[in-house]
């Protein structure tokens, strides 16, 4: 959960830095390090968000995962299919 939030923050900072780069580019002053730093922040943030999403899919949603599994309520899709029949 925290890595997803950190990833979102890095993406936001990277996009802000890219906007600052574009504004500086239109003003005639460019800084290549700003462009590289913004791109790196955005890419790192996207990687963190992707990793967090993959880990959350693997562990399942939220709290009481073990209790739901013991009670047989772990797979809501299967339960909906059974009710439809």
ZIQUI-V295681 format. One record per run of one state. SS is the DSSP state (helix for helix, strand for strand, loop for the rest). FROM is the first residue (numbers start at 1). TO is the last residue. If there is no record, write none. Layout:
SS:FROM:TO  SS:FROM:TO
//
This chain:
loop:1:1  helix:2:27  loop:28:31  helix:32:59  loop:60:64  helix:65:71  loop:72:75  helix:76:84  loop:85:85
//
